[in-house]
Every structure is written in C-alpha cells, then in structure tokens.
Amino acid sequence: MKCTTLFLVLSMVVLMAQPGDCIFGWIMNGIHHAVKGIHSLIHGKAAEEQADQQQLDQDQLNRQQLDQDQLDQDQLNRQQLDQDQQDQDQQDQEDLDQQQLDKRSYQSARRLFD
C-alpha cells in the first residue's frame, strides 16, 4: 500500500511539472546564454558598443569646445567693439578740441588784424 501511494504521488509530481522546470532545462538555458556571450565577444558586439560610446563622448567634447570657442570669440568681438567705440569717442573729442582751438586762434588773429 505504501509503495502504491508513493508511486501515485511521484507520478502526479512528474505529470504536473512544467517541461522547463527540470535540471536539464536549467543546464540547457545556461549553455545557451554562455554560447550567446561567447558569440558576441567573438564578433565584437561589445567592442562596437564601446567604440560607439567613445565616439559619442568625443562628439560631446567637440561640441563643448566649439561652444567655448564661440563664447571666447564673442567676448573678443565685444571687447574689440568697446575699444573701437572708445577710440572713436577719443578721436571725436580731439577733433572737437582742435576745432575749438582753431576757432579761438581765428578769433585772436582777427582781433589783431582789425
């Protein structure tokens, strides 16, 4: 009787088990993943991803450098414009001073000859 009960219980466990729940399924699944990993290493999938990431990093650094260069150029242009404006203001002031000096000289000379 015990043997019959044991046989029936074990039969039920075997019949109710899913096909992939056995140790052989786990082993086959592990082998499959190992083969896929080796295949990707051989064909350089990881190396490609690393090269792509390095290219993206380099592109980002290049954009940052271009942005910084543009900012530096804009600052230089502003400084040059400010310097040009100061030079123009100084030149205008010198011209005005020269005109006033000429006017005074002319008035002084006119008084002398009158």
Backbone atoms as SQL, in Angstrom:
CREATE TABLE atoms (id INTEGER PRIMARY KEY, chain TEXT, resi INTEGER, resn TEXT, atom TEXT, x REAL, y REAL, z REAL);
INSERT INTO atoms VALUES
  (1, 'A', 1, 'MET', 'N', 0.822, -1.182, 0.000),
  (2, 'A', 1, 'MET', 'CA', 0.000, 0.000, 0.000),
  (3, 'A', 1, 'MET', 'C', 0.873, 1.256, 0.000),
  (4, 'A', 2, 'LYS', 'N', 1.940, 1.226, 0.798),
  (5, 'A', 2, 'LYS', 'CA', 2.827, 2.376, 0.834),
  (6, 'A', 2, 'LYS', 'C', 3.505, 2.583, -0.516),
  (7, 'A', 3, 'CYS', 'N', 3.856, 1.520, -1.132),
  (8, 'A', 3, 'CYS', 'CA', 4.526, 1.624, -2.430),
  (9, 'A', 3, 'CYS', 'C', 3.585, 2.191, -3.484),
  (10, 'A', 4, 'THR', 'N', 2.342, 1.786, -3.411),
  (11, 'A', 4, 'THR', 'CA', 1.366, 2.279, -4.380),
  (12, 'A', 4, 'THR', 'C', 1.143, 3.762, -4.178),
  (13, 'A', 5, 'THR', 'N', 1.013, 4.197, -2.945),
  (14, 'A', 5, 'THR', 'CA', 0.800, 5.611, -2.648),
  (15, 'A', 5, 'THR', 'C', 2.013, 6.433, -3.083),
  (16, 'A', 6, 'LEU', 'N', 3.186, 5.933, -2.787),
  (17, 'A', 6, 'LEU', 'CA', 4.403, 6.617, -3.188),
  (18, 'A', 6, 'LEU', 'C', 4.491, 6.721, -4.715),
  (19, 'A', 7, 'PHE', 'N', 4.135, 5.656, -5.425),
  (20, 'A', 7, 'PHE', 'CA', 4.152, 5.665, -6.877),
  (21, 'A', 7, 'PHE', 'C', 3.170, 6.696, -7.437),
  (22, 'A', 8, 'LEU', 'N', 1.958, 6.742, -6.867),
  (23, 'A', 8, 'LEU', 'CA', 0.950, 7.677, -7.346),
  (24, 'A', 8, 'LEU', 'C', 1.365, 9.131, -7.082),
  (25, 'A', 9, 'VAL', 'N', 1.923, 9.400, -5.905),
  (26, 'A', 9, 'VAL', 'CA', 2.343, 10.770, -5.568),
  (27, 'A', 9, 'VAL', 'C', 3.481, 11.214, -6.477),
  (28, 'A', 10, 'LEU', 'N', 4.445, 10.376, -6.673),
  (29, 'A', 10, 'LEU', 'CA', 5.560, 10.733, -7.544),
  (30, 'A', 10, 'LEU', 'C', 5.106, 10.879, -8.999),
  (31, 'A', 11, 'SER', 'N', 4.164, 10.068, -9.423),
  (32, 'A', 11, 'SER', 'CA', 3.634, 10.188, -10.784),
  (33, 'A', 11, 'SER', 'C', 2.936, 11.535, -10.962),
  (34, 'A', 12, 'MET', 'N', 2.161, 11.939, -9.943),
  (35, 'A', 12, 'MET', 'CA', 1.483, 13.236, -10.017),
  (36, 'A', 12, 'MET', 'C', 2.490, 14.382, -10.086),
  (37, 'A', 13, 'VAL', 'N', 3.557, 14.302, -9.292),
  (38, 'A', 13, 'VAL', 'CA', 4.575, 15.357, -9.305),
  (39, 'A', 13, 'VAL', 'C', 5.221, 15.435, -10.685),
  (40, 'A', 14, 'VAL', 'N', 5.530, 14.311, -11.262),
  (41, 'A', 14, 'VAL', 'CA', 6.167, 14.291, -12.578),
  (42, 'A', 14, 'VAL', 'C', 5.220, 14.819, -13.644),
  (43, 'A', 15, 'LEU', 'N', 3.945, 14.436, -13.581),
  (44, 'A', 15, 'LEU', 'CA', 2.993, 14.862, -14.591),
  (45, 'A', 15, 'LEU', 'C', 2.639, 16.351, -14.469),
  (46, 'A', 16, 'MET', 'N', 2.673, 16.888, -13.255),
  (47, 'A', 16, 'MET', 'CA', 2.321, 18.290, -13.058),
  (48, 'A', 16, 'MET', 'C', 3.485, 19.246, -13.320),
  (49, 'A', 17, 'ALA', 'N', 4.679, 18.749, -13.377),
  (50, 'A', 17, 'ALA', 'CA', 5.849, 19.604, -13.574),
  (51, 'A', 17, 'ALA', 'C', 5.859, 20.156, -14.996),
  (52, 'A', 18, 'GLN', 'N', 6.300, 21.407, -15.120),
  (53, 'A', 18, 'GLN', 'CA', 6.428, 22.038, -16.437),
  (54, 'A', 18, 'GLN', 'C', 7.665, 21.455, -17.121),
  (55, 'A', 19, 'PRO', 'N', 7.684, 21.441, -18.433),
  (56, 'A', 19, 'PRO', 'CA', 8.818, 20.833, -19.135),
  (57, 'A', 19, 'PRO', 'C', 10.149, 21.535, -18.861),
  (58, 'A', 20, 'GLY', 'N', 10.148, 22.849, -18.623),
  (59, 'A', 20, 'GLY', 'CA', 11.401, 23.559, -18.403),
  (60, 'A', 20, 'GLY', 'C', 11.829, 23.605, -16.953),
  (61, 'A', 21, 'ASP', 'N', 11.121, 22.969, -16.048),
  (62, 'A', 21, 'ASP', 'CA', 11.438, 23.033, -14.629),
  (63, 'A', 21, 'ASP', 'C', 12.474, 22.004, -14.186),
  (64, 'A', 22, 'CYS', 'N', 12.938, 21.184, -15.060),
  (65, 'A', 22, 'CYS', 'CA', 13.896, 20.167, -14.649),
  (66, 'A', 22, 'CYS', 'C', 15.325, 20.705, -14.693),
  (67, 'A', 23, 'ILE', 'N', 16.234, 19.997, -14.151),
  (68, 'A', 23, 'ILE', 'CA', 17.635, 20.399, -14.094),
  (69, 'A', 23, 'ILE', 'C', 18.229, 20.488, -15.489),
  (70, 'A', 24, 'PHE', 'N', 17.735, 19.652, -16.405),
  (71, 'A', 24, 'PHE', 'CA', 18.254, 19.681, -17.761),
  (72, 'A', 24, 'PHE', 'C', 17.878, 20.987, -18.475),
  (73, 'A', 25, 'GLY', 'N', 16.705, 21.520, -18.167),
  (74, 'A', 25, 'GLY', 'CA', 16.286, 22.795, -18.745),
  (75, 'A', 25, 'GLY', 'C', 17.189, 23.925, -18.284),
  (76, 'A', 26, 'TRP', 'N', 17.533, 23.912, -16.998),
  (77, 'A', 26, 'TRP', 'CA', 18.429, 24.945, -16.468),
  (78, 'A', 26, 'TRP', 'C', 19.812, 24.846, -17.103),
  (79, 'A', 27, 'ILE', 'N', 20.284, 23.640, -17.260),
  (80, 'A', 27, 'ILE', 'CA', 21.604, 23.432, -17.866),
  (81, 'A', 27, 'ILE', 'C', 21.598, 23.908, -19.320),
  (82, 'A', 28, 'MET', 'N', 20.549, 23.531, -20.068),
  (83, 'A', 28, 'MET', 'CA', 20.463, 23.940, -21.468),
  (84, 'A', 28, 'MET', 'C', 20.348, 25.465, -21.589),
  (85, 'A', 29, 'ASN', 'N', 19.581, 26.073, -20.693),
  (86, 'A', 29, 'ASN', 'CA', 19.429, 27.527, -20.702),
  (87, 'A', 29, 'ASN', 'C', 20.771, 28.214, -20.407),
  (88, 'A', 30, 'GLY', 'N', 21.520, 27.691, -19.448),
  (89, 'A', 30, 'GLY', 'CA', 22.836, 28.239, -19.126),
  (90, 'A', 30, 'GLY', 'C', 23.808, 28.107, -20.285),
  (91, 'A', 31, 'ILE', 'N', 23.787, 26.955, -20.948),
  (92, 'A', 31, 'ILE', 'CA', 24.660, 26.739, -22.096),
  (93, 'A', 31, 'ILE', 'C', 24.303, 27.708, -23.220),
  (94, 'A', 32, 'HIS', 'N', 23.001, 27.895, -23.432),
  (95, 'A', 32, 'HIS', 'CA', 22.546, 28.817, -24.473),
  (96, 'A', 32, 'HIS', 'C', 23.062, 30.241, -24.212),
  (97, 'A', 33, 'HIS', 'N', 22.941, 30.708, -22.981),
  (98, 'A', 33, 'HIS', 'CA', 23.425, 32.058, -22.644),
  (99, 'A', 33, 'HIS', 'C', 24.950, 32.157, -22.757),
  (100, 'A', 34, 'ALA', 'N', 25.655, 31.100, -22.376),
  (101, 'A', 34, 'ALA', 'CA', 27.115, 31.113, -22.488),
  (102, 'A', 34, 'ALA', 'C', 27.538, 31.184, -23.959),
  (103, 'A', 35, 'VAL', 'N', 26.870, 30.435, -24.821),
  (104, 'A', 35, 'VAL', 'CA', 27.193, 30.449, -26.244),
  (105, 'A', 35, 'VAL', 'C', 26.914, 31.833, -26.832),
  (106, 'A', 36, 'LYS', 'N', 25.792, 32.441, -26.447),
  (107, 'A', 36, 'LYS', 'CA', 25.481, 33.779, -26.942),
  (108, 'A', 36, 'LYS', 'C', 26.539, 34.793, -26.488),
  (109, 'A', 37, 'GLY', 'N', 26.983, 34.687, -25.239),
  (110, 'A', 37, 'GLY', 'CA', 28.011, 35.594, -24.735),
  (111, 'A', 37, 'GLY', 'C', 29.324, 35.443, -25.478),
  (112, 'A', 38, 'ILE', 'N', 29.726, 34.213, -25.716),
  (113, 'A', 38, 'ILE', 'CA', 30.969, 33.956, -26.449),
  (114, 'A', 38, 'ILE', 'C', 30.846, 34.452, -27.887),
  (115, 'A', 39, 'HIS', 'N', 29.684, 34.236, -28.482),
  (116, 'A', 39, 'HIS', 'CA', 29.448, 34.688, -29.860),
  (117, 'A', 39, 'HIS', 'C', 29.563, 36.212, -29.958),
  (118, 'A', 40, 'SER', 'N', 28.975, 36.929, -29.002),
  (119, 'A', 40, 'SER', 'CA', 29.045, 38.399, -29.048),
  (120, 'A', 40, 'SER', 'C', 30.471, 38.886, -28.806),
  (121, 'A', 41, 'LEU', 'N', 31.242, 38.186, -27.991),
  (122, 'A', 41, 'LEU', 'CA', 32.639, 38.568, -27.779),
  (123, 'A', 41, 'LEU', 'C', 33.477, 38.336, -29.037),
  (124, 'A', 42, 'ILE', 'N', 33.221, 37.218, -29.695),
  (125, 'A', 42, 'ILE', 'CA', 33.983, 36.898, -30.894),
  (126, 'A', 42, 'ILE', 'C', 33.691, 37.909, -31.996),
  (127, 'A', 43, 'HIS', 'N', 32.441, 38.251, -32.176),
  (128, 'A', 43, 'HIS', 'CA', 32.051, 39.146, -33.260),
  (129, 'A', 43, 'HIS', 'C', 32.159, 40.612, -32.877),
  (130, 'A', 44, 'GLY', 'N', 32.620, 40.903, -31.689),
  (131, 'A', 44, 'GLY', 'CA', 32.938, 42.270, -31.305),
  (132, 'A', 44, 'GLY', 'C', 31.746, 43.161, -31.029),
  (133, 'A', 45, 'LYS', 'N', 30.647, 42.604, -30.611),
  (134, 'A', 45, 'LYS', 'CA', 29.481, 43.426, -30.313),
  (135, 'A', 45, 'LYS', 'C', 29.780, 44.372, -29.156),
  (136, 'A', 46, 'ALA', 'N', 30.464, 43.887, -28.150),
  (137, 'A', 46, 'ALA', 'CA', 30.816, 44.742, -27.015),
  (138, 'A', 46, 'ALA', 'C', 31.818, 45.807, -27.436),
  (139, 'A', 47, 'ALA', 'N', 32.755, 45.438, -28.304),
  (140, 'A', 47, 'ALA', 'CA', 33.742, 46.405, -28.781),
  (141, 'A', 47, 'ALA', 'C', 33.068, 47.490, -29.617),
  (142, 'A', 48, 'GLU', 'N', 32.058, 47.097, -30.407),
  (143, 'A', 48, 'GLU', 'CA', 31.319, 48.076, -31.201),
  (144, 'A', 48, 'GLU', 'C', 30.590, 49.069, -30.295),
  (145, 'A', 49, 'GLU', 'N', 29.942, 48.553, -29.274),
  (146, 'A', 49, 'GLU', 'CA', 29.222, 49.425, -28.341),
  (147, 'A', 49, 'GLU', 'C', 30.191, 50.373, -27.639),
  (148, 'A', 50, 'GLN', 'N', 31.356, 49.870, -27.269),
  (149, 'A', 50, 'GLN', 'CA', 32.346, 50.714, -26.614),
  (150, 'A', 50, 'GLN', 'C', 32.859, 51.780, -27.577),
  (151, 'A', 51, 'ALA', 'N', 33.083, 51.412, -28.825),
  (152, 'A', 51, 'ALA', 'CA', 33.546, 52.388, -29.815),
  (153, 'A', 51, 'ALA', 'C', 32.469, 53.444, -30.067),
  (154, 'A', 52, 'ASP', 'N', 31.216, 53.016, -30.128),
  (155, 'A', 52, 'ASP', 'CA', 30.115, 53.970, -30.303),
  (156, 'A', 52, 'ASP', 'C', 30.050, 54.941, -29.133),
  (157, 'A', 53, 'GLN', 'N', 30.210, 54.417, -27.931),
  (158, 'A', 53, 'GLN', 'CA', 30.170, 55.285, -26.743),
  (159, 'A', 53, 'GLN', 'C', 31.336, 56.264, -26.754),
  (160, 'A', 54, 'GLN', 'N', 32.513, 55.809, -27.146),
  (161, 'A', 54, 'GLN', 'CA', 33.663, 56.705, -27.228),
  (162, 'A', 54, 'GLN', 'C', 33.433, 57.781, -28.282),
  (163, 'A', 55, 'GLN', 'N', 32.814, 57.415, -29.400),
  (164, 'A', 55, 'GLN', 'CA', 32.516, 58.394, -30.443),
  (165, 'A', 55, 'GLN', 'C', 31.525, 59.436, -29.939),
  (166, 'A', 56, 'LEU', 'N', 30.511, 58.988, -29.205),
  (167, 'A', 56, 'LEU', 'CA', 29.542, 59.930, -28.635),
  (168, 'A', 56, 'LEU', 'C', 30.208, 60.873, -27.642),
  (169, 'A', 57, 'ASP', 'N', 31.092, 60.329, -26.814),
  (170, 'A', 57, 'ASP', 'CA', 31.813, 61.170, -25.854),
  (171, 'A', 57, 'ASP', 'C', 32.691, 62.192, -26.571),
  (172, 'A', 58, 'GLN', 'N', 33.358, 61.752, -27.632),
  (173, 'A', 58, 'GLN', 'CA', 34.220, 62.656, -28.389),
  (174, 'A', 58, 'GLN', 'C', 33.396, 63.746, -29.062),
  (175, 'A', 59, 'ASP', 'N', 32.251, 63.376, -29.609),
  (176, 'A', 59, 'ASP', 'CA', 31.371, 64.371, -30.237),
  (177, 'A', 59, 'ASP', 'C', 30.903, 65.402, -29.218),
  (178, 'A', 60, 'GLN', 'N', 30.577, 64.940, -28.025),
  (179, 'A', 60, 'GLN', 'CA', 30.133, 65.859, -26.974),
  (180, 'A', 60, 'GLN', 'C', 31.272, 66.811, -26.581),
  (181, 'A', 61, 'LEU', 'N', 32.478, 66.294, -26.456),
  (182, 'A', 61, 'LEU', 'CA', 33.620, 67.150, -26.132),
  (183, 'A', 61, 'LEU', 'C', 33.871, 68.169, -27.245),
  (184, 'A', 62, 'ASN', 'N', 33.731, 67.734, -28.497),
  (185, 'A', 62, 'ASN', 'CA', 33.922, 68.654, -29.617),
  (186, 'A', 62, 'ASN', 'C', 32.874, 69.761, -29.600),
  (187, 'A', 63, 'ARG', 'N', 31.612, 69.406, -29.304),
  (188, 'A', 63, 'ARG', 'CA', 30.559, 70.429, -29.222),
  (189, 'A', 63, 'ARG', 'C', 30.847, 71.410, -28.093),
  (190, 'A', 64, 'GLN', 'N', 31.285, 70.898, -26.947),
  (191, 'A', 64, 'GLN', 'CA', 31.609, 71.787, -25.838),
  (192, 'A', 64, 'GLN', 'C', 32.761, 72.716, -26.210),
  (193, 'A', 65, 'GLN', 'N', 33.765, 72.181, -26.892),
  (194, 'A', 65, 'GLN', 'CA', 34.907, 73.007, -27.299),
  (195, 'A', 65, 'GLN', 'C', 34.464, 74.074, -28.292),
  (196, 'A', 66, 'LEU', 'N', 33.600, 73.701, -29.245),
  (197, 'A', 66, 'LEU', 'CA', 33.093, 74.680, -30.208),
  (198, 'A', 66, 'LEU', 'C', 32.274, 75.771, -29.517),
  (199, 'A', 67, 'ASP', 'N', 31.456, 75.362, -28.555),
  (200, 'A', 67, 'ASP', 'CA', 30.669, 76.340, -27.805),
  (201, 'A', 67, 'ASP', 'C', 31.579, 77.298, -27.044),
  (202, 'A', 68, 'GLN', 'N', 32.618, 76.758, -26.418),
  (203, 'A', 68, 'GLN', 'CA', 33.549, 77.595, -25.667),
  (204, 'A', 68, 'GLN', 'C', 34.303, 78.530, -26.601),
  (205, 'A', 69, 'ASP', 'N', 34.720, 78.020, -27.761),
  (206, 'A', 69, 'ASP', 'CA', 35.409, 78.863, -28.738),
  (207, 'A', 69, 'ASP', 'C', 34.497, 79.992, -29.217),
  (208, 'A', 70, 'GLN', 'N', 33.222, 79.667, -29.434),
  (209, 'A', 70, 'GLN', 'CA', 32.267, 80.681, -29.878),
  (210, 'A', 70, 'GLN', 'C', 32.076, 81.749, -28.802),
  (211, 'A', 71, 'LEU', 'N', 31.989, 81.324, -27.549),
  (212, 'A', 71, 'LEU', 'CA', 31.860, 82.289, -26.452),
  (213, 'A', 71, 'LEU', 'C', 33.093, 83.186, -26.354),
  (214, 'A', 72, 'ASP', 'N', 34.264, 82.575, -26.502),
  (215, 'A', 72, 'ASP', 'CA', 35.506, 83.353, -26.453),
  (216, 'A', 72, 'ASP', 'C', 35.559, 84.354, -27.608),
  (217, 'A', 73, 'GLN', 'N', 35.149, 83.913, -28.792),
  (218, 'A', 73, 'GLN', 'CA', 35.155, 84.801, -29.951),
  (219, 'A', 73, 'GLN', 'C', 34.164, 85.949, -29.766),
  (220, 'A', 74, 'ASP', 'N', 32.996, 85.647, -29.213),
  (221, 'A', 74, 'ASP', 'CA', 32.003, 86.696, -28.946),
  (222, 'A', 74, 'ASP', 'C', 32.546, 87.715, -27.946),
  (223, 'A', 75, 'GLN', 'N', 33.232, 87.221, -26.930),
  (224, 'A', 75, 'GLN', 'CA', 33.806, 88.129, -25.928),
  (225, 'A', 75, 'GLN', 'C', 34.884, 89.009, -26.570),
  (226, 'A', 76, 'LEU', 'N', 35.727, 88.417, -27.388),
  (227, 'A', 76, 'LEU', 'CA', 36.750, 89.205, -28.085),
  (228, 'A', 76, 'LEU', 'C', 36.119, 90.257, -28.999),
  (229, 'A', 77, 'ASN', 'N', 35.053, 89.870, -29.687),
  (230, 'A', 77, 'ASN', 'CA', 34.365, 90.822, -30.569),
  (231, 'A', 77, 'ASN', 'C', 33.779, 91.982, -29.765),
  (232, 'A', 78, 'ARG', 'N', 33.179, 91.659, -28.619),
  (233, 'A', 78, 'ARG', 'CA', 32.635, 92.722, -27.768),
  (234, 'A', 78, 'ARG', 'C', 33.735, 93.648, -27.267),
  (235, 'A', 79, 'GLN', 'N', 34.851, 93.072, -26.868),
  (236, 'A', 79, 'GLN', 'CA', 35.968, 93.897, -26.405),
  (237, 'A', 79, 'GLN', 'C', 36.493, 94.780, -27.530),
  (238, 'A', 80, 'GLN', 'N', 36.575, 94.217, -28.731),
  (239, 'A', 80, 'GLN', 'CA', 37.050, 94.993, -29.876),
  (240, 'A', 80, 'GLN', 'C', 36.075, 96.127, -30.188),
  (241, 'A', 81, 'LEU', 'N', 34.784, 95.840, -30.134),
  (242, 'A', 81, 'LEU', 'CA', 33.792, 96.893, -30.374),
  (243, 'A', 81, 'LEU', 'C', 33.870, 97.995, -29.317),
  (244, 'A', 82, 'ASP', 'N', 34.041, 97.588, -28.064),
  (245, 'A', 82, 'ASP', 'CA', 34.183, 98.573, -26.996),
  (246, 'A', 82, 'ASP', 'C', 35.427, 99.434, -27.213),
  (247, 'A', 83, 'GLN', 'N', 36.529, 98.789, -27.593),
  (248, 'A', 83, 'GLN', 'CA', 37.771, 99.521, -27.835),
  (249, 'A', 83, 'GLN', 'C', 37.603, 100.475, -29.022),
  (250, 'A', 84, 'ASP', 'N', 36.949, 100.007, -30.079),
  (251, 'A', 84, 'ASP', 'CA', 36.709, 100.867, -31.243),
  (252, 'A', 84, 'ASP', 'C', 35.841, 102.065, -30.864),
  (253, 'A', 85, 'GLN', 'N', 34.838, 101.807, -30.033),
  (254, 'A', 85, 'GLN', 'CA', 33.964, 102.909, -29.599),
  (255, 'A', 85, 'GLN', 'C', 34.745, 103.926, -28.759),
  (256, 'A', 86, 'GLN', 'N', 35.602, 103.433, -27.879),
  (257, 'A', 86, 'GLN', 'CA', 36.413, 104.348, -27.067),
  (258, 'A', 86, 'GLN', 'C', 37.370, 105.150, -27.957),
  (259, 'A', 87, 'ASP', 'N', 37.974, 104.477, -28.929),
  (260, 'A', 87, 'ASP', 'CA', 38.880, 105.176, -29.851),
  (261, 'A', 87, 'ASP', 'C', 38.121, 106.239, -30.647),
  (262, 'A', 88, 'GLN', 'N', 36.928, 105.897, -31.098),
  (263, 'A', 88, 'GLN', 'CA', 36.115, 106.851, -31.855),
  (264, 'A', 88, 'GLN', 'C', 35.715, 108.038, -30.982),
  (265, 'A', 89, 'ASP', 'N', 35.324, 107.765, -29.743),
  (266, 'A', 89, 'ASP', 'CA', 34.971, 108.846, -28.820),
  (267, 'A', 89, 'ASP', 'C', 36.173, 109.753, -28.558),
  (268, 'A', 90, 'GLN', 'N', 37.351, 109.134, -28.391),
  (269, 'A', 90, 'GLN', 'CA', 38.564, 109.913, -28.153),
  (270, 'A', 90, 'GLN', 'C', 38.897, 110.755, -29.388),
  (271, 'A', 91, 'GLN', 'N', 38.764, 110.164, -30.566),
  (272, 'A', 91, 'GLN', 'CA', 39.028, 110.901, -31.798),
  (273, 'A', 91, 'GLN', 'C', 38.041, 112.060, -31.962),
  (274, 'A', 92, 'ASP', 'N', 36.783, 111.830, -31.673),
  (275, 'A', 92, 'ASP', 'CA', 35.779, 112.892, -31.752),
  (276, 'A', 92, 'ASP', 'C', 36.104, 114.028, -30.785),
  (277, 'A', 93, 'GLN', 'N', 36.529, 113.647, -29.585),
  (278, 'A', 93, 'GLN', 'CA', 36.871, 114.673, -28.588),
  (279, 'A', 93, 'GLN', 'C', 38.085, 115.475, -29.040),
  (280, 'A', 94, 'GLU', 'N', 39.082, 114.797, -29.613),
  (281, 'A', 94, 'GLU', 'CA', 40.261, 115.508, -30.111),
  (282, 'A', 94, 'GLU', 'C', 39.883, 116.441, -31.265),
  (283, 'A', 95, 'ASP', 'N', 39.016, 115.976, -32.151),
  (284, 'A', 95, 'ASP', 'CA', 38.560, 116.832, -33.254),
  (285, 'A', 95, 'ASP', 'C', 37.808, 118.055, -32.721),
  (286, 'A', 96, 'LEU', 'N', 36.969, 117.840, -31.734),
  (287, 'A', 96, 'LEU', 'CA', 36.226, 118.943, -31.139),
  (288, 'A', 96, 'LEU', 'C', 37.176, 119.942, -30.472),
  (289, 'A', 97, 'ASP', 'N', 38.161, 119.412, -29.744),
  (290, 'A', 97, 'ASP', 'CA', 39.145, 120.284, -29.107),
  (291, 'A', 97, 'ASP', 'C', 39.926, 121.069, -30.167),
  (292, 'A', 98, 'GLN', 'N', 40.292, 120.414, -31.260),
  (293, 'A', 98, 'GLN', 'CA', 41.032, 121.079, -32.330),
  (294, 'A', 98, 'GLN', 'C', 40.170, 122.159, -32.984),
  (295, 'A', 99, 'GLN', 'N', 38.911, 121.883, -33.175),
  (296, 'A', 99, 'GLN', 'CA', 38.020, 122.893, -33.765),
  (297, 'A', 99, 'GLN', 'C', 37.895, 124.111, -32.847),
  (298, 'A', 100, 'GLN', 'N', 37.756, 123.831, -31.551),
  (299, 'A', 100, 'GLN', 'CA', 37.651, 124.951, -30.611),
  (300, 'A', 100, 'GLN', 'C', 38.955, 125.758, -30.595),
  (301, 'A', 101, 'LEU', 'N', 40.079, 125.065, -30.640),
  (302, 'A', 101, 'LEU', 'CA', 41.364, 125.741, -30.662),
  (303, 'A', 101, 'LEU', 'C', 41.505, 126.580, -31.941),
  (304, 'A', 102, 'ASP', 'N', 41.128, 125.999, -33.084),
  (305, 'A', 102, 'ASP', 'CA', 41.176, 126.739, -34.354),
  (306, 'A', 102, 'ASP', 'C', 40.270, 127.961, -34.303),
  (307, 'A', 103, 'LYS', 'N', 39.101, 127.803, -33.721),
  (308, 'A', 103, 'LYS', 'CA', 38.143, 128.911, -33.627),
  (309, 'A', 103, 'LYS', 'C', 38.724, 130.040, -32.773),
  (310, 'A', 104, 'ARG', 'N', 39.339, 129.691, -31.662),
  (311, 'A', 104, 'ARG', 'CA', 39.947, 130.697, -30.786),
  (312, 'A', 104, 'ARG', 'C', 41.126, 131.382, -31.496),
  (313, 'A', 105, 'SER', 'N', 41.915, 130.551, -32.183),
  (314, 'A', 105, 'SER', 'CA', 43.055, 131.120, -32.906),
  (315, 'A', 105, 'SER', 'C', 42.571, 132.080, -33.991),
  (316, 'A', 106, 'TYR', 'N', 41.546, 131.716, -34.693),
  (317, 'A', 106, 'TYR', 'CA', 40.992, 132.548, -35.741),
  (318, 'A', 106, 'TYR', 'C', 40.455, 133.854, -35.163),
  (319, 'A', 107, 'GLN', 'N', 39.749, 133.736, -34.016),
  (320, 'A', 107, 'GLN', 'CA', 39.200, 134.944, -33.389),
  (321, 'A', 107, 'GLN', 'C', 40.326, 135.844, -32.881),
  (322, 'A', 108, 'SER', 'N', 41.379, 135.246, -32.335),
  (323, 'A', 108, 'SER', 'CA', 42.512, 136.035, -31.858),
  (324, 'A', 108, 'SER', 'C', 43.210, 136.733, -33.007),
  (325, 'A', 109, 'ALA', 'N', 43.400, 136.028, -34.104),
  (326, 'A', 109, 'ALA', 'CA', 44.066, 136.612, -35.263),
  (327, 'A', 109, 'ALA', 'C', 43.203, 137.712, -35.870),
  (328, 'A', 110, 'ARG', 'N', 41.926, 137.522, -35.875),
  (329, 'A', 110, 'ARG', 'CA', 41.032, 138.521, -36.445),
  (330, 'A', 110, 'ARG', 'C', 41.050, 139.805, -35.637),
  (331, 'A', 111, 'ARG', 'N', 41.153, 139.663, -34.321),
  (332, 'A', 111, 'ARG', 'CA', 41.202, 140.844, -33.460),
  (333, 'A', 111, 'ARG', 'C', 42.489, 141.611, -33.702),
  (334, 'A', 112, 'LEU', 'N', 43.563, 140.867, -33.924),
  (335, 'A', 112, 'LEU', 'CA', 44.828, 141.531, -34.148),
  (336, 'A', 112, 'LEU', 'C', 44.836, 142.336, -35.442),
  (337, 'A', 113, 'PHE', 'N', 44.211, 141.801, -36.459),
  (338, 'A', 113, 'PHE', 'CA', 44.212, 142.480, -37.768),
  (339, 'A', 113, 'PHE', 'C', 43.111, 143.507, -37.903),
  (340, 'A', 114, 'ASP', 'N', 42.176, 143.530, -36.976),
  (341, 'A', 114, 'ASP', 'CA', 41.103, 144.526, -37.067),
  (342, 'A', 114, 'ASP', 'C', 41.476, 145.815, -36.462);
